[in-house]
Amino acid sequence: MGNKPIFMTSDVEKAAKIKKDEEYQKARDLSDMQKLLKLPEFRRFLWKVWEKTGLTRNPFSTNALEMGRACGIQAVGQEILADVNDADVYAFAQIQRDHISERKSKEAAEKKEEEKQNA
């Protein structure tokens, strides 16, 4: 007798069902993300989440607990970014462009308002 694992038919069937369910869930999540990324409101929301999670900031701190917390929060942003990249590899660049465009528009409006007040 060898050391082959013994599987019951029901275990194999359960494993196949679990795998099928996971594949369905992954495909649905991907489809959902692709649809959401078409919405400018969702892209603005993602930018806000990434700002709050410190996606591009260095989480280093001399306080180990503070640094661990920052790394954990940052990991959430990184997971969301990975999901976004799976859905559309150009989405992050689009989100950056949206943010820069919005910031420039706001600065131009503020400058115009300031010139109007000074006139």
Order of alpha helices (4+ residues) and beta strands (2+ residues): alpha-alpha-alpha-alpha
